[in-house]
């Protein structure tokens, strides 16, 4: 899952639980981002370009990636961000899309209460071609 937080101010209050602390990226995080994007699973689902990910890319686009699979980090992160979106921003709906073959991201979303709505055909450019996306949504009161 990829989280873009560029259009919003970061929350004044830390988003934290017993597993995750969400904070803005810092330049000292570039080495960890490089490690994350060296992972073949991240390359497969999160890097949309056909060219390799470089340090310049890491510095230009600070995108949250989960380096802690199977420990609940992604699930905790989604819950924190969705809860913040509903309570602090007053969102009426949160949408999540992922590749149809990205079962891990779909499972995280479903654990948090997202409901699968369907497939967006030829939804976005990914690795030089068009890719379908699975659309899931979450409404206030559905967050688990």
N, CA, C and O atoms as CSV, one atom per row, in Angstrom:
chain,resi,resn,atom,element,x,y,z
A,1,UNK,N,N,0.828,-1.164,0.000
A,1,UNK,CA,C,0.000,0.000,0.000
A,1,UNK,C,C,0.873,1.227,0.000
A,1,UNK,O,O,1.921,1.262,0.645
A,2,UNK,N,N,0.434,2.231,-0.727
A,2,UNK,CA,C,1.191,3.469,-0.797
A,2,UNK,C,C,0.340,4.570,-0.210
A,2,UNK,O,O,-0.838,4.700,-0.544
A,3,UNK,N,N,0.938,5.372,0.671
A,3,UNK,CA,C,0.233,6.478,1.307
A,3,UNK,C,C,0.820,7.792,0.832
A,3,UNK,O,O,2.020,8.022,0.977
A,4,UNK,N,N,-0.001,8.648,0.271
A,4,UNK,CA,C,0.432,9.976,-0.125
A,4,UNK,C,C,-0.160,10.973,0.852
A,4,UNK,O,O,-1.379,11.058,0.999
A,5,UNK,N,N,0.692,11.723,1.515
A,5,UNK,CA,C,0.231,12.700,2.501
A,5,UNK,C,C,0.636,14.112,2.080
A,5,UNK,O,O,0.724,14.999,2.929
A,6,UNK,N,N,0.880,14.337,0.812
A,6,UNK,CA,C,1.407,15.629,0.378
A,6,UNK,C,C,0.354,16.729,0.364
A,6,UNK,O,O,0.710,17.897,0.516
A,7,UNK,N,N,-0.924,16.409,0.190
A,7,UNK,CA,C,-1.950,17.433,0.077
A,7,UNK,C,C,-2.456,17.896,1.445
A,7,UNK,O,O,-3.185,18.885,1.522
A,8,UNK,N,N,-2.094,17.217,2.503
A,8,UNK,CA,C,-2.581,17.539,3.834
A,8,UNK,C,C,-1.433,17.925,4.750
A,8,UNK,O,O,-0.303,17.468,4.581
A,9,UNK,N,N,-1.739,18.767,5.716
A,9,UNK,CA,C,-0.784,19.037,6.775
A,9,UNK,C,C,-0.712,17.802,7.658
A,9,UNK,O,O,-1.724,17.138,7.884
A,10,UNK,N,N,0.464,17.496,8.152
A,10,UNK,CA,C,0.594,16.358,9.046
A,10,UNK,C,C,-0.163,16.671,10.333
A,10,UNK,O,O,-0.166,17.818,10.780
A,11,UNK,N,N,-0.805,15.669,10.935
A,11,UNK,CA,C,-1.596,15.924,12.149
A,11,UNK,C,C,-0.762,16.587,13.246
A,11,UNK,O,O,0.410,16.263,13.433
A,12,UNK,N,N,-1.381,17.511,13.960
A,12,UNK,CA,C,-0.696,18.190,15.068
A,12,UNK,C,C,-0.416,17.211,16.204
A,12,UNK,O,O,0.597,17.326,16.894
A,13,UNK,N,N,-1.312,16.255,16.393
A,13,UNK,CA,C,-1.153,15.226,17.420
A,13,UNK,C,C,-0.571,13.987,16.758
A,13,UNK,O,O,-1.016,13.596,15.678
A,14,UNK,N,N,0.413,13.367,17.389
A,14,UNK,CA,C,1.046,12.170,16.814
A,14,UNK,C,C,0.013,11.063,16.622
A,14,UNK,O,O,-0.867,10.867,17.460
A,15,UNK,N,N,0.130,10.351,15.521
A,15,UNK,CA,C,-0.683,9.164,15.282
A,15,UNK,C,C,0.143,7.984,15.764
A,15,UNK,O,O,1.128,7.608,15.128
A,16,UNK,N,N,-0.252,7.409,16.871
A,16,UNK,CA,C,0.563,6.383,17.500
A,16,UNK,C,C,-0.335,5.368,18.205
A,16,UNK,O,O,-1.380,5.715,18.754
A,17,UNK,N,N,0.089,4.127,18.177
A,17,UNK,CA,C,-0.523,3.095,19.001
A,17,UNK,C,C,0.603,2.251,19.574
A,17,UNK,O,O,1.747,2.703,19.609
A,18,UNK,N,N,0.310,1.043,20.021
A,18,UNK,CA,C,1.353,0.230,20.646
A,18,UNK,C,C,2.311,-0.405,19.648
A,18,UNK,O,O,3.273,-1.055,20.058
A,19,UNK,N,N,2.073,-0.233,18.338
A,19,UNK,CA,C,2.934,-0.821,17.311
A,19,UNK,C,C,3.541,0.225,16.391
A,19,UNK,O,O,4.683,0.067,15.960
A,20,UNK,N,N,2.812,1.285,16.078
A,20,UNK,CA,C,3.185,2.223,15.023
A,20,UNK,C,C,3.236,3.658,15.541
A,20,UNK,O,O,2.406,4.073,16.350
A,21,UNK,N,N,4.218,4.398,15.062
A,21,UNK,CA,C,4.287,5.846,15.233
A,21,UNK,C,C,4.399,6.423,13.829
A,21,UNK,O,O,5.370,6.152,13.123
A,22,UNK,N,N,3.418,7.212,13.422
A,22,UNK,CA,C,3.425,7.810,12.090
A,22,UNK,C,C,3.925,9.236,12.218
A,22,UNK,O,O,3.386,10.030,12.988
A,23,UNK,N,N,4.957,9.550,11.460
A,23,UNK,CA,C,5.554,10.876,11.460
A,23,UNK,C,C,5.961,11.216,10.042
A,23,UNK,O,O,6.054,10.327,9.195
A,24,UNK,N,N,6.205,12.488,9.770
A,24,UNK,CA,C,6.669,12.840,8.417
A,24,UNK,C,C,8.033,12.205,8.134
A,24,UNK,O,O,8.837,11.992,9.041
A,25,UNK,N,N,8.269,11.911,6.863
A,25,UNK,CA,C,9.577,11.418,6.443
A,25,UNK,C,C,10.616,12.502,6.649
A,25,UNK,O,O,10.321,13.693,6.548
A,26,UNK,N,N,11.838,12.075,6.940
A,26,UNK,CA,C,12.980,12.975,7.070
A,26,UNK,C,C,14.081,12.476,6.141
A,26,UNK,O,O,14.074,11.321,5.716
A,27,UNK,N,N,15.014,13.350,5.836
A,27,UNK,CA,C,16.083,12.947,4.917
A,27,UNK,C,C,16.904,11.790,5.477
A,27,UNK,O,O,17.479,11.019,4.708
A,28,UNK,N,N,16.969,11.654,6.800
A,28,UNK,CA,C,17.719,10.526,7.384
A,28,UNK,C,C,17.039,9.184,7.117
A,28,UNK,O,O,17.628,8.130,7.356
A,29,UNK,N,N,15.786,9.221,6.616
A,29,UNK,CA,C,15.051,7.992,6.321
A,29,UNK,C,C,15.369,7.425,4.945
A,29,UNK,O,O,14.932,6.322,4.615
A,30,UNK,N,N,16.123,8.164,4.139
A,30,UNK,CA,C,16.420,7.726,2.767
A,30,UNK,C,C,17.037,6.324,2.735
A,30,UNK,O,O,16.606,5.511,1.917
A,31,UNK,N,N,18.021,5.996,3.580
A,31,UNK,CA,C,18.577,4.629,3.521
A,31,UNK,C,C,17.526,3.532,3.764
A,31,UNK,O,O,17.554,2.494,3.103
A,32,UNK,N,N,16.599,3.758,4.711
A,32,UNK,CA,C,15.553,2.760,4.947
A,32,UNK,C,C,14.606,2.654,3.756
A,32,UNK,O,O,14.112,1.572,3.438
A,33,UNK,N,N,14.359,3.784,3.103
A,33,UNK,CA,C,13.491,3.754,1.926
A,33,UNK,C,C,14.163,2.983,0.795
A,33,UNK,O,O,13.501,2.256,0.055
A,34,UNK,N,N,15.470,3.142,0.665
A,34,UNK,CA,C,16.210,2.400,-0.358
A,34,UNK,C,C,16.140,0.901,-0.078
A,34,UNK,O,O,15.984,0.107,-1.005
A,35,UNK,N,N,16.253,0.509,1.182
A,35,UNK,CA,C,16.136,-0.900,1.556
A,35,UNK,C,C,14.740,-1.412,1.220
A,35,UNK,O,O,14.588,-2.503,0.671
A,36,UNK,N,N,13.726,-0.623,1.550
A,36,UNK,CA,C,12.347,-1.039,1.274
A,36,UNK,C,C,12.137,-1.261,-0.223
A,36,UNK,O,O,11.527,-2.253,-0.622
A,37,UNK,N,N,12.636,-0.346,-1.051
A,37,UNK,CA,C,12.415,-0.471,-2.485
A,37,UNK,C,C,13.331,-1.484,-3.149
A,37,UNK,O,O,13.172,-1.768,-4.336
A,38,UNK,N,N,14.275,-2.028,-2.421
A,38,UNK,CA,C,15.073,-3.146,-2.938
A,38,UNK,C,C,14.319,-4.459,-2.796
A,38,UNK,O,O,14.669,-5.453,-3.431
A,39,UNK,N,N,13.287,-4.462,-1.964
A,39,UNK,CA,C,12.475,-5.655,-1.735
A,39,UNK,C,C,11.665,-5.975,-2.993
A,39,UNK,O,O,10.980,-5.095,-3.514
A,40,UNK,N,N,11.727,-7.216,-3.492
A,40,UNK,CA,C,11.002,-7.571,-4.721
A,40,UNK,C,C,9.485,-7.385,-4.617
A,40,UNK,O,O,8.844,-7.050,-5.613
A,41,UNK,N,N,8.904,-7.592,-3.441
A,41,UNK,CA,C,7.455,-7.407,-3.287
A,41,UNK,C,C,7.098,-5.931,-3.414
A,41,UNK,O,O,6.110,-5.586,-4.063
A,42,UNK,N,N,7.883,-5.071,-2.808
A,42,UNK,CA,C,7.641,-3.633,-2.932
A,42,UNK,C,C,7.823,-3.203,-4.387
A,42,UNK,O,O,7.026,-2.425,-4.911
A,43,UNK,N,N,8.867,-3.707,-5.036
A,43,UNK,CA,C,9.086,-3.397,-6.450
A,43,UNK,C,C,7.870,-3.818,-7.287
A,43,UNK,O,O,7.441,-3.094,-8.185
A,44,UNK,N,N,7.337,-4.974,-6.983
A,44,UNK,CA,C,6.224,-5.518,-7.776
A,44,UNK,C,C,4.959,-4.690,-7.631
A,44,UNK,O,O,4.283,-4.424,-8.625
A,45,UNK,N,N,4.619,-4.272,-6.402
A,45,UNK,CA,C,3.328,-3.639,-6.162
A,45,UNK,C,C,3.371,-2.127,-5.956
A,45,UNK,O,O,2.361,-1.457,-6.174
A,46,UNK,N,N,4.489,-1.580,-5.550
A,46,UNK,CA,C,4.496,-0.173,-5.149
A,46,UNK,C,C,5.319,0.751,-6.040
A,46,UNK,O,O,5.153,1.969,-5.974
A,47,UNK,N,N,6.185,0.212,-6.854
A,47,UNK,CA,C,7.003,1.066,-7.728
A,47,UNK,C,C,6.423,0.987,-9.120
A,47,UNK,O,O,6.517,-0.046,-9.783
A,48,UNK,N,N,5.815,2.091,-9.573
A,48,UNK,CA,C,5.056,2.064,-10.816
A,48,UNK,C,C,5.898,2.225,-12.077
A,48,UNK,O,O,5.402,1.995,-13.179
A,49,UNK,N,N,7.151,2.613,-11.935
A,49,UNK,CA,C,7.978,2.863,-13.121
A,49,UNK,C,C,8.667,1.593,-13.602
A,49,UNK,O,O,8.771,0.608,-12.871
A,50,UNK,N,N,9.127,1.636,-14.826
A,50,UNK,CA,C,9.874,0.502,-15.383
A,50,UNK,C,C,11.361,0.620,-15.089
A,50,UNK,O,O,12.099,-0.356,-15.221
A,51,UNK,N,N,11.809,1.815,-14.691
A,51,UNK,CA,C,13.219,2.019,-14.346
A,51,UNK,C,C,13.448,1.711,-12.871
A,51,UNK,O,O,12.515,1.823,-12.076
A,52,UNK,N,N,14.655,1.329,-12.487
A,52,UNK,CA,C,14.930,1.023,-11.074
A,52,UNK,C,C,14.756,2.250,-10.177
A,52,UNK,O,O,14.948,3.386,-10.611
A,53,UNK,N,N,14.396,2.004,-8.944
A,53,UNK,CA,C,14.271,3.048,-7.930
A,53,UNK,C,C,15.670,3.514,-7.518
A,53,UNK,O,O,16.547,2.693,-7.248
A,54,UNK,N,N,15.870,4.819,-7.471
A,54,UNK,CA,C,17.189,5.369,-7.143
A,54,UNK,C,C,17.128,6.197,-5.860
A,54,UNK,O,O,16.047,6.499,-5.353
A,55,UNK,N,N,18.292,6.556,-5.349
A,55,UNK,CA,C,18.327,7.418,-4.167
A,55,UNK,C,C,17.676,8.766,-4.468
A,55,UNK,O,O,17.030,9.343,-3.593
A,56,UNK,N,N,17.832,9.268,-5.666
A,56,UNK,CA,C,17.189,10.532,-6.045
A,56,UNK,C,C,15.666,10.402,-5.956
A,56,UNK,O,O,14.988,11.332,-5.520
A,57,UNK,N,N,15.128,9.249,-6.369
A,57,UNK,CA,C,13.690,9.009,-6.237
A,57,UNK,C,C,13.281,9.013,-4.774
A,57,UNK,O,O,12.261,9.597,-4.408
A,58,UNK,N,N,14.078,8.359,-3.939
A,58,UNK,CA,C,13.774,8.286,-2.508
A,58,UNK,C,C,13.752,9.678,-1.890
A,58,UNK,O,O,12.893,9.982,-1.063
A,59,UNK,N,N,14.693,10.518,-2.289
A,59,UNK,CA,C,14.729,11.872,-1.740
A,59,UNK,C,C,13.599,12.736,-2.278
A,59,UNK,O,O,13.099,13.616,-1.576
A,60,UNK,N,N,13.194,12.492,-3.515
A,60,UNK,CA,C,12.148,13.301,-4.139
A,60,UNK,C,C,10.749,12.932,-3.637
A,60,UNK,O,O,9.924,13.814,-3.401
A,61,UNK,N,N,10.485,11.664,-3.477
A,61,UNK,CA,C,9.144,11.195,-3.107
A,61,UNK,C,C,9.226,10.345,-1.848
A,61,UNK,O,O,9.590,9.170,-1.911
A,62,UNK,N,N,8.893,10.928,-0.717
A,62,UNK,CA,C,8.885,10.163,0.526
A,62,UNK,C,C,7.539,9.477,0.649
A,62,UNK,O,O,6.546,10.098,1.029
A,63,UNK,N,N,7.512,8.195,0.327
A,63,UNK,CA,C,6.292,7.390,0.319
A,63,UNK,C,C,6.448,6.313,1.380
A,63,UNK,O,O,7.457,5.609,1.429
A,64,UNK,N,N,5.440,6.196,2.223
A,64,UNK,CA,C,5.478,5.204,3.306
A,64,UNK,C,C,5.412,3.787,2.747
A,64,UNK,O,O,4.500,3.464,1.987
A,65,UNK,N,N,6.357,2.953,3.112
A,65,UNK,CA,C,6.370,1.549,2.727
A,65,UNK,C,C,6.520,0.691,3.968
A,65,UNK,O,O,7.257,1.049,4.888
A,66,UNK,N,N,5.846,-0.409,4.000
A,66,UNK,CA,C,5.925,-1.318,5.136
A,66,UNK,C,C,7.137,-2.230,4.985
A,66,UNK,O,O,7.172,-3.049,4.067
A,67,UNK,N,N,8.167,-2.106,5.894
A,67,UNK,CA,C,9.324,-3.004,5.926
A,67,UNK,C,C,9.142,-4.099,6.970
A,67,UNK,O,O,10.078,-4.857,7.224
A,68,UNK,N,N,7.923,-4.206,7.602
A,68,UNK,CA,C,7.690,-5.111,8.731
A,68,UNK,C,C,6.499,-6.023,8.443
A,68,UNK,O,O,5.532,-6.034,9.204
A,69,UNK,N,N,6.560,-6.784,7.358
A,69,UNK,CA,C,5.469,-7.681,6.995
A,69,UNK,C,C,5.198,-8.720,8.077
A,69,UNK,O,O,6.097,-9.152,8.800
A,70,UNK,N,N,3.931,-9.104,8.162
A,70,UNK,CA,C,3.456,-10.168,9.061
A,70,UNK,C,C,3.589,-9.816,10.542
A,70,UNK,O,O,3.522,-10.695,11.401
A,71,UNK,N,N,3.775,-8.543,10.833
A,71,UNK,CA,C,3.808,-8.124,12.236
A,71,UNK,C,C,2.709,-7.114,12.539
A,71,UNK,O,O,2.677,-6.551,13.634
A,72,UNK,N,N,1.814,-6.876,11.593
A,72,UNK,CA,C,0.676,-6.001,11.826
A,72,UNK,C,C,0.930,-4.527,11.630
A,72,UNK,O,O,0.055,-3.710,11.918
A,73,UNK,N,N,2.106,-4.162,11.146
A,73,UNK,CA,C,2.424,-2.742,10.995
A,73,UNK,C,C,1.484,-2.069,10.000
A,73,UNK,O,O,0.982,-0.978,10.270
A,74,UNK,N,N,1.241,-2.695,8.866
A,74,UNK,CA,C,0.365,-2.088,7.860
A,74,UNK,C,C,-1.059,-1.949,8.386
A,74,UNK,O,O,-1.699,-0.920,8.168
A,75,UNK,N,N,-1.557,-2.962,9.070
A,75,UNK,CA,C,-2.910,-2.908,9.626
A,75,UNK,C,C,-3.027,-1.781,10.654
A,75,UNK,O,O,-3.991,-1.016,10.625
A,76,UNK,N,N,-2.065,-1.674,11.549
A,76,UNK,CA,C,-2.086,-0.600,12.549
A,76,UNK,C,C,-2.006,0.767,11.873
A,76,UNK,O,O,-2.687,1.705,12.289
A,77,UNK,N,N,-1.187,0.885,10.842
A,77,UNK,CA,C,-1.048,2.151,10.132
A,77,UNK,C,C,-2.353,2.562,9.465
A,77,UNK,O,O,-2.767,3.716,9.569
A,78,UNK,N,N,-3.003,1.624,8.782
A,78,UNK,CA,C,-4.277,1.922,8.125
A,78,UNK,C,C,-5.317,2.347,9.159
A,78,UNK,O,O,-6.053,3.309,8.941
A,79,UNK,N,N,-5.379,1.638,10.278
A,79,UNK,CA,C,-6.351,1.992,11.322
A,79,UNK,C,C,-6.094,3.394,11.877
A,79,UNK,O,O,-7.032,4.169,12.062
A,80,UNK,N,N,-4.845,3.716,12.139
A,80,UNK,CA,C,-4.526,5.049,12.654
A,80,UNK,C,C,-4.898,6.141,11.653
A,80,UNK,O,O,-5.527,7.135,12.015
A,81,UNK,N,N,-4.506,5.949,10.395
A,81,UNK,CA,C,-4.794,6.967,9.378
A,81,UNK,C,C,-6.288,7.091,9.102
A,81,UNK,O,O,-6.795,8.203,8.953
A,82,UNK,N,N,-6.997,5.974,9.032
A,82,UNK,CA,C,-8.443,6.029,8.784
A,82,UNK,C,C,-9.162,6.682,9.966
A,82,UNK,O,O,-10.053,7.509,9.770
A,83,UNK,N,N,-8.781,6.317,11.184
A,83,UNK,CA,C,-9.390,6.931,12.362
A,83,UNK,C,C,-9.171,8.433,12.388
A,83,UNK,O,O,-10.083,9.195,12.708
A,84,UNK,N,N,-7.949,8.860,12.048
A,84,UNK,CA,C,-7.641,10.286,11.968
A,84,UNK,C,C,-8.468,10.955,10.874
A,84,UNK,O,O,-8.989,12.053,11.068
A,85,UNK,N,N,-8.586,10.294,9.734
A,85,UNK,CA,C,-9.368,10.866,8.633
A,85,UNK,C,C,-10.827,11.089,9.007
A,85,UNK,O,O,-11.405,12.126,8.685
A,86,UNK,N,N,-11.419,10.114,9.687
A,86,UNK,CA,C,-12.820,10.256,10.091
A,86,UNK,C,C,-12.988,11.271,11.225
A,86,UNK,O,O,-13.887,12.111,11.170
A,87,UNK,N,N,-12.132,11.203,12.254
A,87,UNK,CA,C,-12.330,12.069,13.420
A,87,UNK,C,C,-11.824,13.493,13.198
A,87,UNK,O,O,-12.542,14.448,13.494
A,88,UNK,N,N,-10.623,13.653,12.690
A,88,UNK,CA,C,-10.035,14.988,12.569
A,88,UNK,C,C,-10.432,15.708,11.290
A,88,UNK,O,O,-10.598,16.928,11.286
A,89,UNK,N,N,-10.584,14.962,10.210
A,89,UNK,CA,C,-10.897,15.592,8.925
A,89,UNK,C,C,-12.373,15.537,8.565
A,89,UNK,O,O,-12.818,16.216,7.640
A,90,UNK,N,N,-13.131,14.731,9.295
A,90,UNK,CA,C,-14.559,14.618,9.020
A,90,UNK,C,C,-14.885,13.931,7.708
A,90,UNK,O,O,-15.911,14.221,7.093
A,91,UNK,N,N,-14.011,13.009,7.266
A,91,UNK,CA,C,-14.261,12.315,6.004
A,91,UNK,C,C,-15.534,11.478,6.085
A,91,UNK,O,O,-15.846,10.902,7.127
A,92,UNK,N,N,-16.254,11.420,4.987
A,92,UNK,CA,C,-17.468,10.616,4.908
A,92,UNK,C,C,-17.203,9.270,4.251
A,92,UNK,O,O,-18.047,8.374,4.297
A,93,UNK,N,N,-16.030,9.128,3.640
A,93,UNK,CA,C,-15.697,7.904,2.916
A,93,UNK,C,C,-14.194,7.897,2.663
A,93,UNK,O,O,-13.599,8.929,2.355
A,94,UNK,N,N,-13.595,6.726,2.797
A,94,UNK,CA,C,-12.197,6.555,2.446
A,94,UNK,C,C,-12.122,5.449,1.407
A,94,UNK,O,O,-12.690,4.372,1.590
A,95,UNK,N,N,-11.420,5.721,0.315
A,95,UNK,CA,C,-11.246,4.735,-0.747
A,95,UNK,C,C,-9.818,4.245,-0.772
A,95,UNK,O,O,-8.881,5.004,-0.525
A,96,UNK,N,N,-9.661,2.977,-1.071
A,96,UNK,CA,C,-8.347,2.353,-1.179
A,96,UNK,C,C,-8.344,1.534,-2.456
A,96,UNK,O,O,-9.283,0.782,-2.718
A,97,UNK,N,N,-7.299,1.676,-3.247
A,97,UNK,CA,C,-7.160,0.844,-4.437
A,97,UNK,C,C,-5.836,0.102,-4.367
A,97,UNK,O,O,-4.863,0.576,-3.780
A,98,UNK,N,N,-5.826,-1.062,-4.973
A,98,UNK,CA,C,-4.590,-1.843,-5.084
A,98,UNK,C,C,-4.717,-2.748,-6.302
A,98,UNK,O,O,-5.810,-2.947,-6.833
A,99,UNK,N,N,-3.598,-3.286,-6.731
A,99,UNK,CA,C,-3.605,-4.213,-7.858
A,99,UNK,C,C,-4.399,-5.462,-7.513
A,99,UNK,O,O,-4.372,-5.907,-6.366
A,100,UNK,N,N,-5.109,-6.042,-8.484
A,100,UNK,CA,C,-5.903,-7.243,-8.224
A,100,UNK,C,C,-5.102,-8.405,-7.656
A,100,UNK,O,O,-5.653,-9.242,-6.942
A,101,UNK,N,N,-3.809,-8.468,-7.964
A,101,UNK,CA,C,-2.978,-9.564,-7.461
A,101,UNK,C,C,-2.274,-9.222,-6.157
A,101,UNK,O,O,-1.482,-10.023,-5.661
A,102,UNK,N,N,-2.545,-8.048,-5.592
A,102,UNK,CA,C,-1.921,-7.635,-4.337
A,102,UNK,C,C,-2.796,-8.093,-3.160
A,102,UNK,O,O,-3.486,-7.290,-2.531
A,103,UNK,N,N,-2.748,-9.388,-2.882
A,103,UNK,CA,C,-3.593,-9.971,-1.850
A,103,UNK,C,C,-3.256,-9.452,-0.459
A,103,UNK,O,O,-4.154,-9.298,0.370
A,104,UNK,N,N,-1.997,-9.182,-0.187
A,104,UNK,CA,C,-1.615,-8.692,1.140
A,104,UNK,C,C,-2.284,-7.356,1.444
A,104,UNK,O,O,-2.798,-7.163,2.545
A,105,UNK,N,N,-2.284,-6.438,0.492
A,105,UNK,CA,C,-2.923,-5.138,0.713
A,105,UNK,C,C,-4.428,-5.286,0.862
A,105,UNK,O,O,-5.035,-4.604,1.688
A,106,UNK,N,N,-5.032,-6.153,0.090
A,106,UNK,CA,C,-6.480,-6.384,0.221
A,106,UNK,C,C,-6.807,-6.962,1.589
A,106,UNK,O,O,-7.800,-6.569,2.201
A,107,UNK,N,N,-6.003,-7.874,2.070
A,107,UNK,CA,C,-6.258,-8.476,3.394
A,107,UNK,C,C,-6.124,-7.434,4.507
A,107,UNK,O,O,-6.923,-7.422,5.443
A,108,UNK,N,N,-5.126,-6.568,4.410
A,108,UNK,CA,C,-4.979,-5.491,5.403
A,108,UNK,C,C,-6.234,-4.627,5.397
A,108,UNK,O,O,-6.804,-4.346,6.451
A,109,UNK,N,N,-6.663,-4.207,4.214
A,109,UNK,CA,C,-7.851,-3.351,4.105
A,109,UNK,C,C,-9.082,-4.046,4.695
A,109,UNK,O,O,-9.843,-3.430,5.441
A,110,UNK,N,N,-9.276,-5.307,4.370
A,110,UNK,CA,C,-10.446,-6.036,4.868
A,110,UNK,C,C,-10.393,-6.224,6.379
A,110,UNK,O,O,-11.432,-6.172,7.038
A,111,UNK,N,N,-9.187,-6.445,6.951
A,111,UNK,CA,C,-9.060,-6.542,8.410
A,111,UNK,C,C,-9.482,-5.246,9.092
A,111,UNK,O,O,-9.961,-5.262,10.226
A,112,UNK,N,N,-9.302,-4.130,8.402
A,112,UNK,CA,C,-9.656,-2.822,8.962
A,112,UNK,C,C,-11.115,-2.450,8.709
A,112,UNK,O,O,-11.577,-1.420,9.199
A,113,UNK,N,N,-11.840,-3.258,7.962
A,113,UNK,CA,C,-13.256,-3.007,7.721
A,113,UNK,C,C,-13.603,-2.522,6.336
A,113,UNK,O,O,-14.779,-2.301,6.047
A,114,UNK,N,N,-12.617,-2.345,5.459
A,114,UNK,CA,C,-12.902,-1.922,4.083
A,114,UNK,C,C,-13.713,-2.997,3.366
A,114,UNK,O,O,-13.529,-4.191,3.600
A,115,UNK,N,N,-14.606,-2.558,2.493
A,115,UNK,CA,C,-15.462,-3.445,1.719
A,115,UNK,C,C,-15.069,-3.350,0.247
A,115,UNK,O,O,-14.915,-2.255,-0.294
A,116,UNK,N,N,-14.911,-4.495,-0.386
A,116,UNK,CA,C,-14.568,-4.521,-1.816
A,116,UNK,C,C,-15.787,-4.103,-2.623
A,116,UNK,O,O,-16.884,-4.629,-2.432
A,117,UNK,N,N,-15.583,-3.149,-3.527
A,117,UNK,CA,C,-16.679,-2.653,-4.353
A,117,UNK,C,C,-16.597,-3.132,-5.788
A,117,UNK,O,O,-17.622,-3.228,-6.464
A,118,UNK,N,N,-15.409,-3.433,-6.263
A,118,UNK,CA,C,-15.293,-3.883,-7.644
A,118,UNK,C,C,-13.916,-3.621,-8.206
A,118,UNK,O,O,-12.972,-3.322,-7.475
A,119,UNK,N,N,-13.817,-3.740,-9.529
A,119,UNK,CA,C,-12.548,-3.553,-10.225
A,119,UNK,C,C,-12.664,-2.339,-11.141
A,119,UNK,O,O,-13.619,-2.217,-11.908
A,120,UNK,N,N,-11.694,-1.454,-11.055
A,120,UNK,CA,C,-11.594,-0.318,-11.966
A,120,UNK,C,C,-10.697,-0.758,-13.117
A,120,UNK,O,O,-9.485,-0.896,-12.950
A,121,UNK,N,N,-11.285,-0.972,-14.261
A,121,UNK,CA,C,-10.542,-1.500,-15.403
A,121,UNK,C,C,-9.626,-0.447,-15.988
A,121,UNK,O,O,-10.009,0.713,-16.144
A,122,UNK,N,N,-8.398,-0.868,-16.313
A,122,UNK,CA,C,-7.396,0.014,-16.912
A,122,UNK,C,C,-7.291,1.325,-16.127
A,122,UNK,O,O,-7.290,2.414,-16.702
A,123,UNK,N,N,-7.202,1.195,-14.826
A,123,UNK,CA,C,-7.303,2.326,-13.913
A,123,UNK,C,C,-6.114,3.278,-13.949
A,123,UNK,O,O,-6.295,4.495,-13.925
A,124,UNK,N,N,-4.902,2.736,-14.006
A,124,UNK,CA,C,-3.751,3.632,-13.952
A,124,UNK,C,C,-2.559,3.064,-14.703
A,124,UNK,O,O,-2.483,1.872,-15.000
A,125,UNK,N,N,-1.627,3.970,-14.998
A,125,UNK,CA,C,-0.394,3.559,-15.659
A,125,UNK,C,C,0.513,2.950,-14.597
A,125,UNK,O,O,0.742,3.546,-13.545
A,126,UNK,N,N,1.023,1.764,-14.883
A,126,UNK,CA,C,1.877,1.052,-13.935
A,126,UNK,C,C,2.884,0.253,-14.731
A,126,UNK,O,O,2.514,-0.614,-15.523
A,127,UNK,N,N,4.168,0.544,-14.521
A,127,UNK,CA,C,5.267,-0.130,-15.212
A,127,UNK,C,C,5.115,-0.081,-16.735
A,127,UNK,O,O,5.362,-1.067,-17.430
A,128,UNK,N,N,4.711,1.070,-17.227
A,128,UNK,CA,C,4.654,1.295,-18.665
A,128,UNK,C,C,3.412,0.773,-19.357
A,128,UNK,O,O,3.325,0.837,-20.583
A,129,UNK,N,N,2.444,0.256,-18.608
A,129,UNK,CA,C,1.197,-0.238,-19.198
A,129,UNK,C,C,0.035,0.223,-18.314
A,129,UNK,O,O,0.254,0.847,-17.275
A,130,UNK,N,N,-1.169,-0.078,-18.715
A,130,UNK,CA,C,-2.344,0.232,-17.898
A,130,UNK,C,C,-2.624,-0.963,-16.992
A,130,UNK,O,O,-2.443,-2.112,-17.395
A,131,UNK,N,N,-3.064,-0.686,-15.771
A,131,UNK,CA,C,-3.336,-1.741,-14.806
A,131,UNK,C,C,-4.725,-1.568,-14.212
A,131,UNK,O,O,-5.164,-0.446,-13.957
A,132,UNK,N,N,-5.414,-2.683,-13.991
A,132,UNK,CA,C,-6.669,-2.661,-13.251
A,132,UNK,C,C,-6.371,-2.400,-11.782
A,132,UNK,O,O,-5.256,-2.635,-11.318
A,133,UNK,N,N,-7.370,-1.914,-11.050
A,133,UNK,CA,C,-7.256,-1.730,-9.605
A,133,UNK,C,C,-8.519,-2.254,-8.940
A,133,UNK,O,O,-9.621,-2.092,-9.464
A,134,UNK,N,N,-8.354,-2.880,-7.787
A,134,UNK,CA,C,-9.486,-3.264,-6.963
A,134,UNK,C,C,-9.838,-2.051,-6.109
A,134,UNK,O,O,-8.959,-1.437,-5.506
A,135,UNK,N,N,-11.127,-1.704,-6.058
A,135,UNK,CA,C,-11.606,-0.570,-5.256
A,135,UNK,C,C,-12.244,-1.107,-3.984
A,135,UNK,O,O,-13.131,-1.959,-4.027
A,136,UNK,N,N,-11.774,-0.592,-2.849
A,136,UNK,CA,C,-12.370,-0.899,-1.554
A,136,UNK,C,C,-12.727,0.417,-0.888
A,136,UNK,O,O,-12.094,1.437,-1.160
A,137,UNK,N,N,-13.733,0.412,-0.019
A,137,UNK,CA,C,-14.102,1.642,0.669
A,137,UNK,C,C,-14.415,1.364,2.130
A,137,UNK,O,O,-14.718,0.238,2.527
A,138,UNK,N,N,-14.330,2.434,2.917
A,138,UNK,CA,C,-14.608,2.381,4.349
A,138,UNK,C,C,-15.449,3.596,4.694
A,138,UNK,O,O,-15.124,4.716,4.299
A,139,UNK,N,N,-16.529,3.378,5.429
A,139,UNK,CA,C,-17.405,4.454,5.862
A,139,UNK,C,C,-17.266,4.647,7.368
A,139,UNK,O,O,-16.839,3.731,8.071
A,140,UNK,N,N,-17.624,5.835,7.873
A,140,UNK,CA,C,-17.548,6.037,9.325
A,140,UNK,C,C,-18.337,4.944,10.053
A,140,UNK,O,O,-19.426,4.562,9.625
A,141,UNK,N,N,-17.789,4.462,11.126
A,141,UNK,CA,C,-18.444,3.415,11.903
A,141,UNK,C,C,-18.057,2.005,11.478
A,141,UNK,O,O,-18.376,1.045,12.179
A,142,UNK,N,N,-17.378,1.861,10.345
A,142,UNK,CA,C,-16.987,0.526,9.863
A,142,UNK,C,C,-15.563,0.142,10.243
A,142,UNK,O,O,-15.179,-1.018,10.095
A,143,UNK,N,N,-14.776,1.096,10.731
A,143,UNK,CA,C,-13.374,0.821,11.052
A,143,UNK,C,C,-13.284,-0.206,12.162
A,143,UNK,O,O,-13.892,-0.061,13.223
A,144,UNK,N,N,-12.498,-1.266,11.888
A,144,UNK,CA,C,-12.279,-2.328,12.888
A,144,UNK,C,C,-10.855,-2.275,13.368
A,144,UNK,O,O,-10.457,-3.079,14.211
